[in-house]
Amino acid sequence: QHSGFNVCCMKRICHGCDFAAAKRGMVDCPFCRTPEPDNNAAVLEMIQGRVAKKDPAAISLLGQKYFQGDLGLQKDVRKAVELYTEAAELGSIGALSNLGVAYHRGDGVQQDKEKSVEFSTKAAMQGHVESRFN
């Protein structure tokens, strides 16, 4: 809500800091200096480049894009769950939380409340705030 996500380096930046950087004339990513992508294809290409390097944040983000059918991707909830699983194995706590929600609702997987609690608990224990309430 108060921050944005840079797909070039998978870093989050608060809107105030982003605004301050732009005010100083910095229009590229404040972290890695990569120019901002100007269309969905460029965004997807950046994400897939990070996925190829096994970046857990990028893999989880690509899962979200498949889950929502965003960036020109066809909605594929099963593919999203596969990507969340891979990202969670690589250390993404956001992916653990997403898996907990998927198993709770039965999105792309057989509904399983025990697995939902297991994934949500793991995410919460690793610091994912929203998972504390799942």
N, C-alpha and C positions, 0 to 999 in steps of 0.2 A: 504494500500500500504506500509506503514512504520511500521505496527504493526501486531501482531497476536492475535488470540482469544484463550483463554484457556477454553476448554469445561468442565473442572473439576469444576471451580468456576465462569465461565461466565465473566471473567475479561479480558480486553485487555492489552497487554504489547507491548511496542515499541521494535523493533528488536535489537536496541542498548542495551537496558536494559537486554533483554533476553540473548544476546551474553555475556554481562559483567557477568551475573549470571553464565552462563555456564563456562566462563573462570575461575571463582572462585571455580568451581567444583559442582555447584548446577545444577543438571540435572532434578530435579522435578520442579513442578510449583512453581515459586517464591512467589506466594501469599498464596497458601493453602498447599504446600508441597506434593501434590498428584503426584504419578508417571505419566508420560506422557502415554497416551494410544498408543498401538502399532499396532492397526488395526481398520478398520471401525466399526466392531461390538462393540469394546470397546468404541469408540467415541460415537456411538449411545446409548449405555447403559448409559454412563455418562450424555448425554443430557436428556435422558428419566428419569433418576433419579432426575435431576433438574426440569423437567417438572412436575413430580409427586408432587414436593414441591411448585408448582405454581410460579416458577421463570419466570417473564415476558421475560427476555432476552433469557432463554432457550426455551420457547414456541415460541418466534419469530424465533430463530435459527432453531428449528425443522420445522417450517413453510417454511423457506428458503430451507431446505434440501428436503422437499416434493415438493416444487416448481421446484427445479432443478433435482429431481430424484437422489439425492446424497446419499452416505453411504449405498448403496444397497437398498434404498427405491424406490418403484415404483413412478414415477412422478404422482402427484395428486394435481393439481392446486386448486381444490375446498377445499381439506383438508388444503392446505397451507393458503387459505383465512380464513378458520375457525380458524386456529391457530393464524393468525395475529390478527383477531378480538378479540380472548381471551387475547392475549398478550397486545393489545392496551387497553382493559378494565382494565388490571392490571397495566398499566402505561408505557408501552414500546413506546417510541417515534419513534423508528425504525419501529415497526409494524404499527404505524399510517402512516408513509411514504410509507411503502409497500402496505398498503390498498389504499392509494391515487393513486399509480401507477397501481394497479390492476383494480380499477374502471375506471381509465383513458383509459387503454388498453382493458378492458373487459376480463381480465384474471381470469377465474373461477367465474366470476360474470357478471351480465348484465352491459354493459357499461353505466356509469352514470357520466357525467362531473361535475355535481353539487356536488355529493358525493366525487369525486376525489379532487375537490377544497377544500371541507370541511376538509377532512382528511389531505391533504397536508398543509393547513393553520394551523390546530391544531399542526401538527408536527413541522412546522416552528416556531410557537409561543412558543413552548416548547424547542426550541434550536436545532432542526435537520437542519443543514446547507443546505444539498442538497435539502430539501423540499422547500426552499425559491425560488428555480428556477423551480419548477414543476407547 
